[in-house]
Amino acid sequence: MEKYRTKDIYEASALIASNAVLVTLEADSGFYWFVFENCDICRTISDGYWSNQLSVFAKDYADAIRSLKDRVFASR
């Protein structure tokens, strides 16, 4: 199954807050790609995020941002 990749930490946080499964982080020339399972579902969630139509719980979103930042800085 095709993976979904984004380098935007806030989009990635919205995906996590929407229960998308983060597979890994991929380092690439000074930044990281957030890689998720199930490209089709992630693309739908992402479209909702970018069109400001996505609803998630605020605490889940904030927790996802903190968690991703922790993972990025732990990987350096």
PDB file of N, CA, C and O in Angstrom:
ATOM      1  N   MET A   1       0.847  -1.182   0.000  1.00  0.00           N
ATOM      2  CA  MET A   1       0.000   0.000   0.000  1.00  0.00           C
ATOM      3  C   MET A   1       0.894   1.247   0.000  1.00  0.00           C
ATOM      4  O   MET A   1       1.917   1.293   0.683  1.00  0.00           O
ATOM      5  N   GLU A   2       0.497   2.227  -0.760  1.00  0.00           N
ATOM      6  CA  GLU A   2       1.259   3.470  -0.884  1.00  0.00           C
ATOM      7  C   GLU A   2       1.226   4.246   0.432  1.00  0.00           C
ATOM      8  O   GLU A   2       0.195   4.320   1.099  1.00  0.00           O
ATOM      9  N   LYS A   3       2.369   4.820   0.789  1.00  0.00           N
ATOM     10  CA  LYS A   3       2.490   5.621   2.013  1.00  0.00           C
ATOM     11  C   LYS A   3       2.205   7.092   1.693  1.00  0.00           C
ATOM     12  O   LYS A   3       2.363   7.535   0.555  1.00  0.00           O
ATOM     13  N   TYR A   4       1.789   7.827   2.705  1.00  0.00           N
ATOM     14  CA  TYR A   4       1.554   9.271   2.569  1.00  0.00           C
ATOM     15  C   TYR A   4       2.677   9.990   3.292  1.00  0.00           C
ATOM     16  O   TYR A   4       2.989   9.660   4.436  1.00  0.00           O
ATOM     17  N   ARG A   5       3.284  10.965   2.641  1.00  0.00           N
ATOM     18  CA  ARG A   5       4.394  11.717   3.226  1.00  0.00           C
ATOM     19  C   ARG A   5       4.070  13.204   3.272  1.00  0.00           C
ATOM     20  O   ARG A   5       3.479  13.759   2.345  1.00  0.00           O
ATOM     21  N   THR A   6       4.470  13.834   4.372  1.00  0.00           N
ATOM     22  CA  THR A   6       4.379  15.290   4.489  1.00  0.00           C
ATOM     23  C   THR A   6       5.555  15.769   5.311  1.00  0.00           C
ATOM     24  O   THR A   6       6.040  15.050   6.185  1.00  0.00           O
ATOM     25  N   LYS A   7       6.018  16.975   5.038  1.00  0.00           N
ATOM     26  CA  LYS A   7       7.061  17.554   5.886  1.00  0.00           C
ATOM     27  C   LYS A   7       6.489  18.648   6.786  1.00  0.00           C
ATOM     28  O   LYS A   7       7.227  19.274   7.546  1.00  0.00           O
ATOM     29  N   ASP A   8       5.193  18.879   6.704  1.00  0.00           N
ATOM     30  CA  ASP A   8       4.532  19.892   7.524  1.00  0.00           C
ATOM     31  C   ASP A   8       4.107  19.276   8.864  1.00  0.00           C
ATOM     32  O   ASP A   8       3.228  18.416   8.909  1.00  0.00           O
ATOM     33  N   ILE A   9       4.734  19.720   9.938  1.00  0.00           N
ATOM     34  CA  ILE A   9       4.477  19.130  11.256  1.00  0.00           C
ATOM     35  C   ILE A   9       3.031  19.352  11.702  1.00  0.00           C
ATOM     36  O   ILE A   9       2.475  18.518  12.417  1.00  0.00           O
ATOM     37  N   TYR A  10       2.426  20.441  11.301  1.00  0.00           N
ATOM     38  CA  TYR A  10       1.050  20.719  11.715  1.00  0.00           C
ATOM     39  C   TYR A  10       0.053  19.848  10.951  1.00  0.00           C
ATOM     40  O   TYR A  10      -0.937  19.389  11.521  1.00  0.00           O
ATOM     41  N   GLU A  11       0.312  19.624   9.669  1.00  0.00           N
ATOM     42  CA  GLU A  11      -0.510  18.680   8.912  1.00  0.00           C
ATOM     43  C   GLU A  11      -0.353  17.276   9.492  1.00  0.00           C
ATOM     44  O   GLU A  11      -1.338  16.560   9.673  1.00  0.00           O
ATOM     45  N   ALA A  12       0.889  16.886   9.783  1.00  0.00           N
ATOM     46  CA  ALA A  12       1.146  15.567  10.362  1.00  0.00           C
ATOM     47  C   ALA A  12       0.431  15.421  11.704  1.00  0.00           C
ATOM     48  O   ALA A  12      -0.093  14.353  12.019  1.00  0.00           O
ATOM     49  N   SER A  13       0.411  16.484  12.484  1.00  0.00           N
ATOM     50  CA  SER A  13      -0.289  16.457  13.776  1.00  0.00           C
ATOM     51  C   SER A  13      -1.790  16.287  13.585  1.00  0.00           C
ATOM     52  O   SER A  13      -2.439  15.568  14.345  1.00  0.00           O
ATOM     53  N   ALA A  14      -2.337  16.942  12.580  1.00  0.00           N
ATOM     54  CA  ALA A  14      -3.764  16.782  12.280  1.00  0.00           C
ATOM     55  C   ALA A  14      -4.063  15.346  11.853  1.00  0.00           C
ATOM     56  O   ALA A  14      -5.100  14.791  12.217  1.00  0.00           O
ATOM     57  N   LEU A  15      -3.168  14.753  11.091  1.00  0.00           N
ATOM     58  CA  LEU A  15      -3.339  13.359  10.690  1.00  0.00           C
ATOM     59  C   LEU A  15      -3.342  12.444  11.913  1.00  0.00           C
ATOM     60  O   LEU A  15      -4.195  11.565  12.034  1.00  0.00           O
ATOM     61  N   ILE A  16      -2.394  12.650  12.809  1.00  0.00           N
ATOM     62  CA  ILE A  16      -2.321  11.834  14.023  1.00  0.00           C
ATOM     63  C   ILE A  16      -3.561  12.042  14.886  1.00  0.00           C
ATOM     64  O   ILE A  16      -4.121  11.078  15.406  1.00  0.00           O
ATOM     65  N   ALA A  17      -3.989  13.280  15.041  1.00  0.00           N
ATOM     66  CA  ALA A  17      -5.190  13.570  15.836  1.00  0.00           C
ATOM     67  C   ALA A  17      -6.443  12.956  15.214  1.00  0.00           C
ATOM     68  O   ALA A  17      -7.460  12.787  15.887  1.00  0.00           O
ATOM     69  N   SER A  18      -6.362  12.622  13.917  1.00  0.00           N
ATOM     70  CA  SER A  18      -7.467  11.968  13.210  1.00  0.00           C
ATOM     71  C   SER A  18      -7.263  10.457  13.125  1.00  0.00           C
ATOM     72  O   SER A  18      -7.934   9.771  12.354  1.00  0.00           O
ATOM     73  N   ASN A  19      -6.332   9.951  13.926  1.00  0.00           N
ATOM     74  CA  ASN A  19      -6.058   8.508  14.041  1.00  0.00           C
ATOM     75  C   ASN A  19      -5.342   7.889  12.851  1.00  0.00           C
ATOM     76  O   ASN A  19      -5.400   6.671  12.678  1.00  0.00           O
ATOM     77  N   ALA A  20      -4.669   8.686  12.025  1.00  0.00           N
ATOM     78  CA  ALA A  20      -3.809   8.119  10.992  1.00  0.00           C
ATOM     79  C   ALA A  20      -2.588   7.513  11.687  1.00  0.00           C
ATOM     80  O   ALA A  20      -2.189   7.971  12.758  1.00  0.00           O
ATOM     81  N   VAL A  21      -2.007   6.500  11.085  1.00  0.00           N
ATOM     82  CA  VAL A  21      -0.898   5.782  11.698  1.00  0.00           C
ATOM     83  C   VAL A  21       0.427   6.273  11.121  1.00  0.00           C
ATOM     84  O   VAL A  21       0.702   6.113   9.931  1.00  0.00           O
ATOM     85  N   LEU A  22       1.244   6.874  11.989  1.00  0.00           N
ATOM     86  CA  LEU A  22       2.583   7.309  11.607  1.00  0.00           C
ATOM     87  C   LEU A  22       3.486   6.089  11.558  1.00  0.00           C
ATOM     88  O   LEU A  22       3.602   5.354  12.539  1.00  0.00           O
ATOM     89  N   VAL A  23       4.129   5.872  10.412  1.00  0.00           N
ATOM     90  CA  VAL A  23       4.987   4.712  10.230  1.00  0.00           C
ATOM     91  C   VAL A  23       6.418   5.029  10.650  1.00  0.00           C
ATOM     92  O   VAL A  23       7.041   4.262  11.384  1.00  0.00           O
ATOM     93  N   THR A  24       6.933   6.157  10.185  1.00  0.00           N
ATOM     94  CA  THR A  24       8.320   6.503  10.466  1.00  0.00           C
ATOM     95  C   THR A  24       8.582   7.970  10.150  1.00  0.00           C
ATOM     96  O   THR A  24       7.750   8.660   9.562  1.00  0.00           O
ATOM     97  N   LEU A  25       9.746   8.419  10.554  1.00  0.00           N
ATOM     98  CA  LEU A  25      10.287   9.718  10.152  1.00  0.00           C
ATOM     99  C   LEU A  25      11.450   9.427   9.218  1.00  0.00           C
ATOM    100  O   LEU A  25      12.257   8.539   9.491  1.00  0.00           O
ATOM    101  N   GLU A  26      11.543  10.168   8.117  1.00  0.00           N
ATOM    102  CA  GLU A  26      12.649  10.009   7.182  1.00  0.00           C
ATOM    103  C   GLU A  26      13.426  11.307   7.108  1.00  0.00           C
ATOM    104  O   GLU A  26      12.880  12.342   6.726  1.00  0.00           O
ATOM    105  N   ALA A  27      14.705  11.259   7.472  1.00  0.00           N
ATOM    106  CA  ALA A  27      15.567  12.433   7.393  1.00  0.00           C
ATOM    107  C   ALA A  27      15.900  12.714   5.930  1.00  0.00           C
ATOM    108  O   ALA A  27      16.128  11.795   5.143  1.00  0.00           O
ATOM    109  N   ASP A  28      15.924  14.014   5.577  1.00  0.00           N
ATOM    110  CA  ASP A  28      16.204  14.402   4.194  1.00  0.00           C
ATOM    111  C   ASP A  28      16.775  15.816   4.166  1.00  0.00           C
ATOM    112  O   ASP A  28      16.023  16.790   4.204  1.00  0.00           O
ATOM    113  N   SER A  29      18.085  15.933   4.102  1.00  0.00           N
ATOM    114  CA  SER A  29      18.769  17.222   3.941  1.00  0.00           C
ATOM    115  C   SER A  29      18.324  18.287   4.941  1.00  0.00           C
ATOM    116  O   SER A  29      17.968  19.394   4.540  1.00  0.00           O
ATOM    117  N   GLY A  30      18.339  17.976   6.208  1.00  0.00           N
ATOM    118  CA  GLY A  30      18.055  18.969   7.228  1.00  0.00           C
ATOM    119  C   GLY A  30      16.603  19.073   7.657  1.00  0.00           C
ATOM    120  O   GLY A  30      16.281  19.869   8.539  1.00  0.00           O
ATOM    121  N   PHE A  31      15.727  18.294   7.062  1.00  0.00           N
ATOM    122  CA  PHE A  31      14.341  18.270   7.533  1.00  0.00           C
ATOM    123  C   PHE A  31      13.864  16.828   7.564  1.00  0.00           C
ATOM    124  O   PHE A  31      14.590  15.920   7.160  1.00  0.00           O
ATOM    125  N   TYR A  32      12.656  16.618   8.038  1.00  0.00           N
ATOM    126  CA  TYR A  32      12.109  15.267   8.149  1.00  0.00           C
ATOM    127  C   TYR A  32      10.794  15.146   7.395  1.00  0.00           C
ATOM    128  O   TYR A  32       9.983  16.072   7.362  1.00  0.00           O
ATOM    129  N   TRP A  33      10.608  13.978   6.792  1.00  0.00           N
ATOM    130  CA  TRP A  33       9.325  13.598   6.236  1.00  0.00           C
ATOM    131  C   TRP A  33       8.613  12.765   7.288  1.00  0.00           C
ATOM    132  O   TRP A  33       9.213  11.881   7.899  1.00  0.00           O
ATOM    133  N   PHE A  34       7.333  13.048   7.498  1.00  0.00           N
ATOM    134  CA  PHE A  34       6.485  12.232   8.351  1.00  0.00           C
ATOM    135  C   PHE A  34       5.764  11.270   7.406  1.00  0.00           C
ATOM    136  O   PHE A  34       5.074  11.701   6.482  1.00  0.00           O
ATOM    137  N   VAL A  35       5.927   9.976   7.640  1.00  0.00           N
ATOM    138  CA  VAL A  35       5.419   8.960   6.720  1.00  0.00           C
ATOM    139  C   VAL A  35       4.290   8.186   7.399  1.00  0.00           C
ATOM    140  O   VAL A  35       4.454   7.648   8.493  1.00  0.00           O
ATOM    141  N   PHE A  36       3.148   8.144   6.728  1.00  0.00           N
ATOM    142  CA  PHE A  36       1.932   7.532   7.269  1.00  0.00           C
ATOM    143  C   PHE A  36       1.481   6.361   6.413  1.00  0.00           C
ATOM    144  O   PHE A  36       1.783   6.286   5.222  1.00  0.00           O
ATOM    145  N   GLU A  37       0.739   5.433   7.054  1.00  0.00           N
ATOM    146  CA  GLU A  37       0.066   4.351   6.346  1.00  0.00           C
ATOM    147  C   GLU A  37      -1.151   4.899   5.607  1.00  0.00           C
ATOM    148  O   GLU A  37      -1.657   5.976   5.924  1.00  0.00           O
ATOM    149  N   ASN A  38      -1.603   4.146   4.627  1.00  0.00           N
ATOM    150  CA  ASN A  38      -2.872   4.359   3.940  1.00  0.00           C
ATOM    151  C   ASN A  38      -3.003   5.752   3.318  1.00  0.00           C
ATOM    152  O   ASN A  38      -3.647   6.648   3.864  1.00  0.00           O
ATOM    153  N   CYS A  39      -2.384   5.887   2.192  1.00  0.00           N
ATOM    154  CA  CYS A  39      -2.331   7.163   1.474  1.00  0.00           C
ATOM    155  C   CYS A  39      -3.714   7.751   1.192  1.00  0.00           C
ATOM    156  O   CYS A  39      -3.899   8.962   1.308  1.00  0.00           O
ATOM    157  N   ASP A  40      -4.678   6.922   0.827  1.00  0.00           N
ATOM    158  CA  ASP A  40      -6.012   7.433   0.462  1.00  0.00           C
ATOM    159  C   ASP A  40      -6.704   8.108   1.640  1.00  0.00           C
ATOM    160  O   ASP A  40      -7.246   9.204   1.498  1.00  0.00           O
ATOM    161  N   ILE A  41      -6.689   7.462   2.795  1.00  0.00           N
ATOM    162  CA  ILE A  41      -7.304   8.054   3.990  1.00  0.00           C
ATOM    163  C   ILE A  41      -6.568   9.325   4.386  1.00  0.00           C
ATOM    164  O   ILE A  41      -7.192  10.336   4.710  1.00  0.00           O
ATOM    165  N   CYS A  42      -5.242   9.273   4.360  1.00  0.00           N
ATOM    166  CA  CYS A  42      -4.457  10.458   4.733  1.00  0.00           C
ATOM    167  C   CYS A  42      -4.707  11.619   3.785  1.00  0.00           C
ATOM    168  O   CYS A  42      -4.766  12.771   4.216  1.00  0.00           O
ATOM    169  N   ARG A  43      -4.852  11.330   2.512  1.00  0.00           N
ATOM    170  CA  ARG A  43      -5.112  12.396   1.534  1.00  0.00           C
ATOM    171  C   ARG A  43      -6.463  13.059   1.832  1.00  0.00           C
ATOM    172  O   ARG A  43      -6.592  14.278   1.716  1.00  0.00           O
ATOM    173  N   THR A  44      -7.449  12.276   2.207  1.00  0.00           N
ATOM    174  CA  THR A  44      -8.772  12.814   2.559  1.00  0.00           C
ATOM    175  C   THR A  44      -8.678  13.693   3.805  1.00  0.00           C
ATOM    176  O   THR A  44      -9.238  14.789   3.843  1.00  0.00           O
ATOM    177  N   ILE A  45      -7.969  13.209   4.821  1.00  0.00           N
ATOM    178  CA  ILE A  45      -7.783  13.991   6.047  1.00  0.00           C
ATOM    179  C   ILE A  45      -7.024  15.282   5.729  1.00  0.00           C
ATOM    180  O   ILE A  45      -7.394  16.361   6.190  1.00  0.00           O
ATOM    181  N   SER A  46      -5.969  15.155   4.944  1.00  0.00           N
ATOM    182  CA  SER A  46      -5.158  16.320   4.571  1.00  0.00           C
ATOM    183  C   SER A  46      -5.985  17.361   3.820  1.00  0.00           C
ATOM    184  O   SER A  46      -5.858  18.559   4.073  1.00  0.00           O
ATOM    185  N   ASP A  47      -6.821  16.910   2.908  1.00  0.00           N
ATOM    186  CA  ASP A  47      -7.691  17.847   2.181  1.00  0.00           C
ATOM    187  C   ASP A  47      -8.581  18.616   3.157  1.00  0.00           C
ATOM    188  O   ASP A  47      -8.782  19.821   3.005  1.00  0.00           O
ATOM    189  N   GLY A  48      -9.111  17.915   4.157  1.00  0.00           N
ATOM    190  CA  GLY A  48      -9.918  18.574   5.178  1.00  0.00           C
ATOM    191  C   GLY A  48      -9.121  19.569   5.986  1.00  0.00           C
ATOM    192  O   GLY A  48      -9.617  20.643   6.326  1.00  0.00           O
ATOM    193  N   TYR A  49      -7.884  19.217   6.295  1.00  0.00           N
ATOM    194  CA  TYR A  49      -7.009  20.122   7.044  1.00  0.00           C
ATOM    195  C   TYR A  49      -6.748  21.399   6.245  1.00  0.00           C
ATOM    196  O   TYR A  49      -6.933  22.505   6.754  1.00  0.00           O
ATOM    197  N   TRP A  50      -6.319  21.242   4.998  1.00  0.00           N
ATOM    198  CA  TRP A  50      -5.944  22.408   4.198  1.00  0.00           C
ATOM    199  C   TRP A  50      -7.137  23.266   3.801  1.00  0.00           C
ATOM    200  O   TRP A  50      -6.979  24.458   3.539  1.00  0.00           O
ATOM    201  N   SER A  51      -8.324  22.677   3.754  1.00  0.00           N
ATOM    202  CA  SER A  51      -9.515  23.468   3.412  1.00  0.00           C
ATOM    203  C   SER A  51     -10.245  23.974   4.654  1.00  0.00           C
ATOM    204  O   SER A  51     -11.329  24.548   4.558  1.00  0.00           O
ATOM    205  N   ASN A  52      -9.634  23.753   5.827  1.00  0.00           N
ATOM    206  CA  ASN A  52     -10.188  24.200   7.105  1.00  0.00           C
ATOM    207  C   ASN A  52     -11.549  23.556   7.394  1.00  0.00           C
ATOM    208  O   ASN A  52     -12.418  24.170   8.013  1.00  0.00           O
ATOM    209  N   GLN A  53     -11.717  22.319   6.941  1.00  0.00           N
ATOM    210  CA  GLN A  53     -12.963  21.588   7.162  1.00  0.00           C
ATOM    211  C   GLN A  53     -12.786  20.429   8.152  1.00  0.00           C
ATOM    212  O   GLN A  53     -13.755  19.744   8.479  1.00  0.00           O
ATOM    213  N   LEU A  54     -11.565  20.209   8.625  1.00  0.00           N
ATOM    214  CA  LEU A  54     -11.275  19.091   9.514  1.00  0.00           C
ATOM    215  C   LEU A  54     -11.554  19.476  10.957  1.00  0.00           C
ATOM    216  O   LEU A  54     -11.170  20.556  11.406  1.00  0.00           O
ATOM    217  N   SER A  55     -12.220  18.595  11.677  1.00  0.00           N
ATOM    218  CA  SER A  55     -12.459  18.806  13.112  1.00  0.00           C
ATOM    219  C   SER A  55     -11.738  17.722  13.896  1.00  0.00           C
ATOM    220  O   SER A  55     -11.916  16.532  13.638  1.00  0.00           O
ATOM    221  N   VAL A  56     -10.929  18.142  14.848  1.00  0.00           N
ATOM    222  CA  VAL A  56     -10.250  17.213  15.759  1.00  0.00           C
ATOM    223  C   VAL A  56     -10.343  17.799  17.165  1.00  0.00           C
ATOM    224  O   VAL A  56     -10.624  18.985  17.339  1.00  0.00           O
ATOM    225  N   PHE A  57     -10.106  16.961  18.152  1.00  0.00           N
ATOM    226  CA  PHE A  57     -10.067  17.446  19.523  1.00  0.00           C
ATOM    227  C   PHE A  57      -8.789  18.265  19.715  1.00  0.00           C
ATOM    228  O   PHE A  57      -7.703  17.826  19.334  1.00  0.00           O
ATOM    229  N   ALA A  58      -8.921  19.445  20.303  1.00  0.00           N
ATOM    230  CA  ALA A  58      -7.793  20.368  20.460  1.00  0.00           C
ATOM    231  C   ALA A  58      -6.643  19.739  21.246  1.00  0.00           C
ATOM    232  O   ALA A  58      -5.482  19.905  20.873  1.00  0.00           O
ATOM    233  N   LYS A  59      -6.946  19.027  22.316  1.00  0.00           N
ATOM    234  CA  LYS A  59      -5.884  18.421  23.124  1.00  0.00           C
ATOM    235  C   LYS A  59      -5.164  17.331  22.334  1.00  0.00           C
ATOM    236  O   LYS A  59      -3.944  17.205  22.446  1.00  0.00           O
ATOM    237  N   ASP A  60      -5.881  16.547  21.544  1.00  0.00           N
ATOM    238  CA  ASP A  60      -5.247  15.527  20.709  1.00  0.00           C
ATOM    239  C   ASP A  60      -4.293  16.165  19.707  1.00  0.00           C
ATOM    240  O   ASP A  60      -3.200  15.652  19.469  1.00  0.00           O
ATOM    241  N   TYR A  61      -4.709  17.286  19.122  1.00  0.00           N
ATOM    242  CA  TYR A  61      -3.867  18.000  18.161  1.00  0.00           C
ATOM    243  C   TYR A  61      -2.617  18.561  18.850  1.00  0.00           C
ATOM    244  O   TYR A  61      -1.508  18.408  18.339  1.00  0.00           O
ATOM    245  N   ALA A  62      -2.792  19.199  19.991  1.00  0.00           N
ATOM    246  CA  ALA A  62      -1.657  19.760  20.733  1.00  0.00           C
ATOM    247  C   ALA A  62      -0.700  18.651  21.181  1.00  0.00           C
ATOM    248  O   ALA A  62       0.517  18.813  21.096  1.00  0.00           O
ATOM    249  N   ASP A  63      -1.241  17.536  21.653  1.00  0.00           N
ATOM    250  CA  ASP A  63      -0.402  16.397  22.066  1.00  0.00           C
ATOM    251  C   ASP A  63       0.380  15.844  20.884  1.00  0.00           C
ATOM    252  O   ASP A  63       1.544  15.471  21.032  1.00  0.00           O
ATOM    253  N   ALA A  64      -0.243  15.787  19.718  1.00  0.00           N
ATOM    254  CA  ALA A  64       0.431  15.285  18.518  1.00  0.00           C
ATOM    255  C   ALA A  64       1.583  16.206  18.122  1.00  0.00           C
ATOM    256  O   ALA A  64       2.650  15.725  17.741  1.00  0.00           O
ATOM    257  N   ILE A  65       1.386  17.517  18.206  1.00  0.00           N
ATOM    258  CA  ILE A  65       2.463  18.461  17.888  1.00  0.00           C
ATOM    259  C   ILE A  65       3.644  18.231  18.832  1.00  0.00           C
ATOM    260  O   ILE A  65       4.786  18.118  18.387  1.00  0.00           O
ATOM    261  N   ARG A  66       3.364  18.161  20.135  1.00  0.00           N
ATOM    262  CA  ARG A  66       4.442  17.944  21.114  1.00  0.00           C
ATOM    263  C   ARG A  66       5.164  16.620  20.852  1.00  0.00           C
ATOM    264  O   ARG A  66       6.393  16.563  20.891  1.00  0.00           O
ATOM    265  N   SER A  67       4.415  15.580  20.592  1.00  0.00           N
ATOM    266  CA  SER A  67       5.003  14.269  20.351  1.00  0.00           C
ATOM    267  C   SER A  67       5.901  14.275  19.113  1.00  0.00           C
ATOM    268  O   SER A  67       7.001  13.722  19.145  1.00  0.00           O
ATOM    269  N   LEU A  68       5.445  14.889  18.036  1.00  0.00           N
ATOM    270  CA  LEU A  68       6.252  14.948  16.822  1.00  0.00           C
ATOM    271  C   LEU A  68       7.511  15.784  17.022  1.00  0.00           C
ATOM    272  O   LEU A  68       8.581  15.417  16.538  1.00  0.00           O
ATOM    273  N   LYS A  69       7.393  16.894  17.725  1.00  0.00           N
ATOM    274  CA  LYS A  69       8.580  17.707  18.024  1.00  0.00           C
ATOM    275  C   LYS A  69       9.578  16.898  18.842  1.00  0.00           C
ATOM    276  O   LYS A  69      10.778  16.944  18.571  1.00  0.00           O
ATOM    277  N   ASP A  70       9.102  16.162  19.833  1.00  0.00           N
ATOM    278  CA  ASP A  70       9.978  15.315  20.636  1.00  0.00           C
ATOM    279  C   ASP A  70      10.703  14.297  19.770  1.00  0.00           C
ATOM    280  O   ASP A  70      11.902  14.074  19.943  1.00  0.00           O
ATOM    281  N   ARG A  71       9.981  13.674  18.836  1.00  0.00           N
ATOM    282  CA  ARG A  71      10.592  12.669  17.972  1.00  0.00           C
ATOM    283  C   ARG A  71      11.619  13.284  17.031  1.00  0.00           C
ATOM    284  O   ARG A  71      12.677  12.698  16.802  1.00  0.00           O
ATOM    285  N   VAL A  72      11.318  14.455  16.488  1.00  0.00           N
ATOM    286  CA  VAL A  72      12.255  15.109  15.578  1.00  0.00           C
ATOM    287  C   VAL A  72      13.537  15.476  16.319  1.00  0.00           C
ATOM    288  O   VAL A  72      14.634  15.203  15.831  1.00  0.00           O
ATOM    289  N   PHE A  73      13.409  16.089  17.488  1.00  0.00           N
ATOM    290  CA  PHE A  73      14.601  16.517  18.219  1.00  0.00           C
ATOM    291  C   PHE A  73      15.365  15.351  18.812  1.00  0.00           C
ATOM    292  O   PHE A  73      16.576  15.459  19.007  1.00  0.00           O
ATOM    293  N   ALA A  74      14.705  14.239  19.107  1.00  0.00           N
ATOM    294  CA  ALA A  74      15.386  13.049  19.602  1.00  0.00           C
ATOM    295  C   ALA A  74      16.165  12.361  18.469  1.00  0.00           C
ATOM    296  O   ALA A  74      17.122  11.630  18.722  1.00  0.00           O
ATOM    297  N   SER A  75      15.748  12.601  17.228  1.00  0.00           N
ATOM    298  CA  SER A  75      16.399  11.969  16.074  1.00  0.00           C
ATOM    299  C   SER A  75      17.661  12.689  15.645  1.00  0.00           C
ATOM    300  O   SER A  75      18.441  12.153  14.857  1.00  0.00           O
ATOM    301  N   ARG A  76      17.870  13.869  16.140  1.00  0.00           N
ATOM    302  CA  ARG A  76      19.040  14.668  15.700  1.00  0.00           C
ATOM    303  C   ARG A  76      20.295  14.250  16.394  1.00  0.00           C
ATOM    304  O   ARG A  76      21.359  14.816  16.141  1.00  0.00           O
TER     305      ARG A  76
END
